[in-house]
Amino acid sequence: QVQIVESGGGLVQPGGSLRLSCQASGILFSENRMGWYRQAPEKERELVAQIFSSGFTNYRESVKGRFTISRDDAKNTVYLQMNSLKPEDTAVYYCNAWRTVYPPGNYWGQGTQVTVSS
């Protein structure tokens, strides 16, 4: 059974930092692209950052230079370090595992709330 579990969300003031963690089980972690998405109220879910097993990463424009995604395949864990947080970063953050080899697979966590407010 596949489980994707996020942690690390919370309330932080503008300019502050948070680190999100996502631990996966039931999958071969190295065969998955790992991504962080977010969804703000009344908005569509959007990709924030992703990392492949090769180490290749990319980020949405609005978080470049502030967020860093990393992965530890030995721990089946992906991280999102978020610095210089802004109120517009407020959202539920979801971890996603997308299998890059056949057969396909796409797995989601339950989400963790990040609120940036003074």
Backbone as JSON Lines, residues from 0, in Angstrom:
{"i":0,"aa":"Q","n":[0.85,-1.19,0.0],"ca":[0.0,0.0,0.0],"c":[0.89,1.25,0.0]}
{"i":1,"aa":"V","n":[0.58,2.17,-0.89],"ca":[1.36,3.4,-1.01],"c":[0.86,4.41,0.01]}
{"i":2,"aa":"Q","n":[1.82,5.02,0.72],"ca":[1.49,6.11,1.65],"c":[2.43,7.27,1.41]}
{"i":3,"aa":"I","n":[1.85,8.45,1.3],"ca":[2.59,9.7,1.14],"c":[2.17,10.6,2.29]}
{"i":4,"aa":"V","n":[3.12,10.94,3.15],"ca":[2.77,11.68,4.37],"c":[3.61,12.95,4.47]}
{"i":5,"aa":"E","n":[2.92,14.11,4.47],"ca":[3.6,15.39,4.61],"c":[3.6,15.84,6.07]}
{"i":6,"aa":"S","n":[4.59,16.65,6.4],"ca":[4.65,17.27,7.72],"c":[5.43,18.57,7.62]}
{"i":7,"aa":"G","n":[5.32,19.39,8.66],"ca":[6.13,20.6,8.74],"c":[5.39,21.9,8.49]}
{"i":8,"aa":"G","n":[4.11,21.82,8.14],"ca":[3.37,23.05,7.91],"c":[3.1,23.8,9.21]}
{"i":9,"aa":"G","n":[2.54,25.0,9.07],"ca":[2.22,25.79,10.25],"c":[2.01,27.24,9.92]}
{"i":10,"aa":"L","n":[1.98,28.03,10.98],"ca":[1.8,29.48,10.86],"c":[3.16,30.16,11.02]}
{"i":11,"aa":"V","n":[3.47,31.05,10.1],"ca":[4.75,31.75,10.14],"c":[4.52,33.19,9.7]}
{"i":12,"aa":"Q","n":[5.33,34.1,10.23],"ca":[5.22,35.5,9.85],"c":[5.87,35.74,8.48]}
{"i":13,"aa":"P","n":[5.44,36.79,7.79],"ca":[6.1,37.13,6.52],"c":[7.6,37.3,6.73]}
{"i":14,"aa":"G","n":[8.37,36.75,5.79],"ca":[9.81,36.77,5.89],"c":[10.4,35.57,6.61]}
{"i":15,"aa":"G","n":[9.55,34.76,7.21],"ca":[10.01,33.61,7.95],"c":[10.27,32.4,7.06]}
{"i":16,"aa":"S","n":[10.61,31.29,7.72],"ca":[10.98,30.06,7.0],"c":[10.22,28.86,7.57]}
{"i":17,"aa":"L","n":[10.02,27.89,6.73],"ca":[9.48,26.59,7.12],"c":[10.15,25.53,6.26]}
{"i":18,"aa":"R","n":[10.25,24.32,6.81],"ca":[10.71,23.19,6.01],"c":[9.65,22.11,6.02]}
{"i":19,"aa":"L","n":[9.16,21.77,4.86],"ca":[8.2,20.68,4.72],"c":[8.94,19.38,4.43]}
{"i":20,"aa":"S","n":[8.4,18.31,4.97],"ca":[8.95,16.97,4.7],"c":[7.85,16.09,4.15]}
{"i":21,"aa":"C","n":[8.24,15.15,3.33],"ca":[7.29,14.18,2.76],"c":[7.96,12.83,2.73]}
{"i":22,"aa":"Q","n":[7.39,11.9,3.47],"ca":[7.94,10.55,3.48],"c":[7.01,9.62,2.72]}
{"i":23,"aa":"A","n":[7.59,8.81,1.84],"ca":[6.82,7.88,1.02],"c":[7.14,6.45,1.42]}
{"i":24,"aa":"S","n":[6.12,5.61,1.38],"ca":[6.31,4.18,1.6],"c":[5.46,3.42,0.6]}
{"i":25,"aa":"G","n":[5.86,2.18,0.35],"ca":[5.1,1.37,-0.6],"c":[5.46,1.61,-2.05]}
{"i":26,"aa":"I","n":[6.48,2.45,-2.29],"ca":[6.95,2.69,-3.65],"c":[8.47,2.57,-3.67]}
{"i":27,"aa":"L","n":[9.01,2.33,-4.87],"ca":[10.45,2.39,-5.04],"c":[10.79,3.85,-5.3]}
{"i":28,"aa":"F","n":[11.28,4.51,-4.27],"ca":[11.4,5.96,-4.29],"c":[12.21,6.46,-5.48]}
{"i":29,"aa":"S","n":[13.28,5.73,-5.81],"ca":[14.18,6.19,-6.88],"c":[13.53,6.15,-8.25]}
{"i":30,"aa":"E","n":[12.39,5.49,-8.38],"ca":[11.68,5.42,-9.67],"c":[10.63,6.52,-9.8]}
{"i":31,"aa":"N","n":[10.63,7.44,-8.86],"ca":[9.6,8.47,-8.86],"c":[10.17,9.88,-8.93]}
{"i":32,"aa":"R","n":[9.51,10.68,-9.73],"ca":[9.71,12.11,-9.66],"c":[8.9,12.6,-8.47]}
{"i":33,"aa":"M","n":[9.49,13.4,-7.62],"ca":[8.78,13.91,-6.45],"c":[8.48,15.39,-6.66]}
{"i":34,"aa":"G","n":[7.28,15.77,-6.31],"ca":[6.89,17.16,-6.5],"c":[6.13,17.71,-5.32]}
{"i":35,"aa":"W","n":[6.21,19.01,-5.15],"ca":[5.38,19.74,-4.19],"c":[4.42,20.62,-4.98]}
{"i":36,"aa":"Y","n":[3.14,20.52,-4.63],"ca":[2.1,21.34,-5.21],"c":[1.47,22.14,-4.07]}
{"i":37,"aa":"R","n":[0.7,23.15,-4.44],"ca":[-0.05,23.89,-3.43],"c":[-1.38,24.33,-4.01]}
{"i":38,"aa":"Q","n":[-2.32,24.51,-3.1],"ca":[-3.66,24.96,-3.49],"c":[-4.17,25.95,-2.47]}
{"i":39,"aa":"A","n":[-4.38,27.17,-2.93],"ca":[-4.95,28.21,-2.09],"c":[-6.47,28.18,-2.24]}
{"i":40,"aa":"P","n":[-7.2,28.75,-1.28],"ca":[-8.67,28.75,-1.36],"c":[-9.16,29.33,-2.67]}
{"i":41,"aa":"E","n":[-10.08,28.62,-3.31],"ca":[-10.72,29.04,-4.54],"c":[-9.74,29.18,-5.71]}
{"i":42,"aa":"K","n":[-8.61,28.52,-5.62],"ca":[-7.65,28.51,-6.72],"c":[-7.33,27.07,-7.1]}
{"i":43,"aa":"E","n":[-6.78,26.91,-8.29],"ca":[-6.42,25.58,-8.75],"c":[-5.09,25.15,-8.12]}
{"i":44,"aa":"R","n":[-4.92,23.86,-8.02],"ca":[-3.66,23.32,-7.52],"c":[-2.56,23.62,-8.54]}
{"i":45,"aa":"E","n":[-1.4,24.03,-8.02],"ca":[-0.29,24.39,-8.91],"c":[1.01,23.74,-8.46]}
{"i":46,"aa":"L","n":[1.84,23.44,-9.44],"ca":[3.14,22.85,-9.14],"c":[4.07,23.93,-8.59]}
{"i":47,"aa":"V","n":[4.69,23.63,-7.47],"ca":[5.63,24.56,-6.85],"c":[7.07,24.21,-7.23]}
{"i":48,"aa":"A","n":[7.42,22.94,-7.08],"ca":[8.77,22.49,-7.37],"c":[8.75,20.99,-7.58]}
{"i":49,"aa":"Q","n":[9.71,20.5,-8.36],"ca":[9.82,19.07,-8.57],"c":[11.28,18.68,-8.66]}
{"i":50,"aa":"I","n":[11.54,17.4,-8.33],"ca":[12.91,16.89,-8.38],"c":[12.88,15.45,-8.87]}
{"i":51,"aa":"F","n":[13.76,15.16,-9.83],"ca":[13.87,13.82,-10.37],"c":[14.98,13.08,-9.63]}
{"i":52,"aa":"S","n":[15.03,11.77,-9.83],"ca":[16.05,10.97,-9.15],"c":[17.45,11.35,-9.61]}
{"i":53,"aa":"S","n":[17.56,11.96,-10.78],"ca":[18.86,12.42,-11.28],"c":[19.35,13.64,-10.52]}
{"i":54,"aa":"G","n":[18.42,14.28,-9.8],"ca":[18.75,15.53,-9.1],"c":[18.27,16.76,-9.82]}
{"i":55,"aa":"F","n":[17.78,16.59,-11.05],"ca":[17.25,17.72,-11.81],"c":[16.05,18.3,-11.08]}
{"i":56,"aa":"T","n":[16.02,19.63,-11.0],"ca":[14.93,20.32,-10.32],"c":[14.39,21.43,-11.2]}
{"i":57,"aa":"N","n":[13.14,21.79,-10.94],"ca":[12.64,23.06,-11.46],"c":[11.57,23.6,-10.54]}
{"i":58,"aa":"Y","n":[11.35,24.92,-10.67],"ca":[10.5,25.66,-9.74],"c":[9.57,26.58,-10.52]}
{"i":59,"aa":"R","n":[8.41,26.85,-9.91],"ca":[7.61,27.89,-10.51],"c":[8.3,29.22,-10.25]}
{"i":60,"aa":"E","n":[8.04,30.17,-11.16],"ca":[8.79,31.43,-11.17],"c":[8.68,32.17,-9.85]}
{"i":61,"aa":"S","n":[7.52,32.16,-9.23],"ca":[7.28,32.98,-8.04],"c":[8.03,32.51,-6.8]}
{"i":62,"aa":"V","n":[8.6,31.31,-6.83],"ca":[9.32,30.8,-5.65],"c":[10.81,30.65,-5.91]}
{"i":63,"aa":"K","n":[11.24,30.91,-7.12],"ca":[12.66,30.77,-7.43],"c":[13.5,31.68,-6.54]}
{"i":64,"aa":"G","n":[14.59,31.14,-6.0],"ca":[15.46,31.89,-5.12],"c":[15.01,31.9,-3.68]}
{"i":65,"aa":"R","n":[13.79,31.44,-3.41],"ca":[13.28,31.4,-2.03],"c":[13.06,29.97,-1.54]}
{"i":66,"aa":"F","n":[12.63,29.09,-2.42],"ca":[12.34,27.7,-2.06],"c":[13.41,26.78,-2.64]}
{"i":67,"aa":"T","n":[13.7,25.7,-1.91],"ca":[14.64,24.69,-2.38],"c":[14.06,23.31,-2.12]}
{"i":68,"aa":"I","n":[13.99,22.52,-3.18],"ca":[13.53,21.14,-3.04],"c":[14.74,20.22,-3.02]}
{"i":69,"aa":"S","n":[14.67,19.19,-2.19],"ca":[15.76,18.21,-2.13],"c":[15.15,16.85,-1.79]}
{"i":70,"aa":"R","n":[15.92,15.82,-1.99],"ca":[15.43,14.47,-1.71],"c":[16.54,13.63,-1.1]}
{"i":71,"aa":"D","n":[16.14,12.69,-0.26],"ca":[17.05,11.73,0.34],"c":[16.48,10.36,0.02]}
{"i":72,"aa":"D","n":[17.0,9.72,-1.01],"ca":[16.44,8.45,-1.45],"c":[16.65,7.36,-0.41]}
{"i":73,"aa":"A","n":[17.66,7.46,0.41],"ca":[17.89,6.45,1.45],"c":[16.8,6.5,2.52]}
{"i":74,"aa":"K","n":[16.18,7.68,2.67],"ca":[15.12,7.84,3.68],"c":[13.73,7.93,3.04]}
{"i":75,"aa":"N","n":[13.67,7.77,1.72],"ca":[12.39,7.89,1.01],"c":[11.68,9.2,1.35]}
{"i":76,"aa":"T","n":[12.45,10.27,1.4],"ca":[11.92,11.54,1.86],"c":[12.31,12.67,0.91]}
{"i":77,"aa":"V","n":[11.37,13.57,0.69],"ca":[11.62,14.79,-0.07],"c":[11.31,15.98,0.82]}
{"i":78,"aa":"Y","n":[12.07,17.04,0.64],"ca":[11.93,18.23,1.49],"c":[11.64,19.45,0.62]}
{"i":79,"aa":"L","n":[11.01,20.43,1.25],"ca":[10.86,21.73,0.63],"c":[11.24,22.78,1.67]}
{"i":80,"aa":"Q","n":[12.39,23.39,1.47],"ca":[12.81,24.48,2.33],"c":[12.25,25.78,1.77]}
{"i":81,"aa":"M","n":[11.48,26.47,2.6],"ca":[10.81,27.69,2.15],"c":[11.33,28.86,2.99]}
{"i":82,"aa":"N","n":[11.99,29.79,2.34],"ca":[12.51,30.98,3.0],"c":[11.82,32.23,2.47]}
{"i":83,"aa":"S","n":[11.97,33.31,3.19],"ca":[11.38,34.6,2.77],"c":[9.91,34.44,2.38]}
{"i":84,"aa":"L","n":[9.18,33.79,3.24],"ca":[7.78,33.49,2.94],"c":[6.94,34.75,2.85]}
{"i":85,"aa":"K","n":[5.96,34.69,1.95],"ca":[5.06,35.81,1.69],"c":[3.63,35.37,1.96]}
{"i":86,"aa":"P","n":[2.74,36.32,2.25],"ca":[1.33,35.94,2.45],"c":[0.75,35.16,1.26]}
{"i":87,"aa":"E","n":[1.2,35.45,0.07],"ca":[0.68,34.75,-1.1],"c":[1.17,33.31,-1.21]}
{"i":88,"aa":"D","n":[2.07,32.89,-0.33],"ca":[2.48,31.49,-0.26],"c":[1.51,30.65,0.59]}
{"i":89,"aa":"T","n":[0.56,31.31,1.22],"ca":[-0.42,30.61,2.04],"c":[-1.23,29.64,1.19]}
{"i":90,"aa":"A","n":[-1.25,28.38,1.59],"ca":[-1.95,27.35,0.82],"c":[-1.82,26.02,1.56]}
{"i":91,"aa":"V","n":[-2.57,25.04,1.09],"ca":[-2.31,23.66,1.48],"c":[-1.27,23.12,0.52]}
{"i":92,"aa":"Y","n":[-0.19,22.55,1.07],"ca":[0.9,22.02,0.26],"c":[0.79,20.5,0.2]}
{"i":93,"aa":"Y","n":[0.85,19.98,-1.01],"ca":[0.7,18.55,-1.24],"c":[1.98,17.97,-1.83]}
{"i":94,"aa":"C","n":[2.31,16.79,-1.38],"ca":[3.43,16.05,-1.94],"c":[2.9,15.06,-2.97]}
{"i":95,"aa":"N","n":[3.63,14.91,-4.06],"ca":[3.21,14.02,-5.14],"c":[4.37,13.15,-5.58]}
{"i":96,"aa":"A","n":[4.07,11.88,-5.76],"ca":[5.05,10.93,-6.33],"c":[4.53,10.47,-7.68]}
{"i":97,"aa":"W","n":[5.31,10.71,-8.7],"ca":[4.92,10.34,-10.07],"c":[5.96,9.35,-10.59]}
{"i":98,"aa":"R","n":[5.47,8.13,-10.82],"ca":[6.35,7.06,-11.26],"c":[6.82,7.31,-12.68]}
{"i":99,"aa":"T","n":[8.1,7.28,-12.9],"ca":[8.66,7.61,-14.21],"c":[8.97,6.4,-15.08]}
{"i":100,"aa":"V","n":[8.67,5.2,-14.57],"ca":[8.86,3.99,-15.37],"c":[7.55,3.24,-15.44]}
{"i":101,"aa":"Y","n":[7.46,2.29,-16.37],"ca":[6.22,1.52,-16.54],"c":[6.14,0.46,-15.45]}
{"i":102,"aa":"P","n":[4.96,0.2,-14.87],"ca":[3.66,0.82,-15.15],"c":[3.56,2.18,-14.47]}
{"i":103,"aa":"P","n":[2.72,3.04,-14.99],"ca":[2.61,4.39,-14.42],"c":[1.97,4.38,-13.04]}
{"i":104,"aa":"G","n":[2.25,5.43,-12.28],"ca":[1.64,5.59,-10.97],"c":[1.7,7.05,-10.58]}
{"i":105,"aa":"N","n":[0.72,7.5,-9.85],"ca":[0.64,8.9,-9.44],"c":[-0.01,8.93,-8.07]}
{"i":106,"aa":"Y","n":[0.73,9.37,-7.06],"ca":[0.27,9.26,-5.68],"c":[0.36,10.62,-4.98]}
{"i":107,"aa":"W","n":[-0.63,10.88,-4.11],"ca":[-0.73,12.16,-3.41],"c":[-0.78,11.95,-1.9]}
{"i":108,"aa":"G","n":[-0.23,12.93,-1.19],"ca":[-0.41,12.98,0.25],"c":[-1.68,13.72,0.59]}
{"i":109,"aa":"Q","n":[-1.94,13.84,1.89],"ca":[-3.18,14.46,2.36],"c":[-3.06,15.97,2.46]}
{"i":110,"aa":"G","n":[-1.84,16.49,2.39],"ca":[-1.62,17.93,2.42],"c":[-1.28,18.44,3.81]}
{"i":111,"aa":"T","n":[-0.55,19.55,3.83],"ca":[-0.22,20.23,5.08],"c":[-0.41,21.73,4.87]}
{"i":112,"aa":"Q","n":[-1.05,22.37,5.85],"ca":[-1.41,23.78,5.72],"c":[-0.2,24.66,6.04]}
{"i":113,"aa":"V","n":[0.06,25.63,5.18],"ca":[1.06,26.67,5.42],"c":[0.34,28.01,5.4]}
{"i":114,"aa":"T","n":[0.45,28.75,6.49],"ca":[-0.18,30.06,6.6],"c":[0.89,31.1,6.91]}
{"i":115,"aa":"V","n":[0.96,32.1,6.06],"ca":[1.93,33.18,6.24],"c":[1.16,34.45,6.58]}
{"i":116,"aa":"S","n":[1.28,34.87,7.81],"ca":[0.48,36.01,8.28],"c":[1.13,36.64,9.49]}
{"i":117,"aa":"S","n":[0.95,37.94,9.61],"ca":[1.45,38.63,10.8],"c":[0.35,38.74,11.86]}
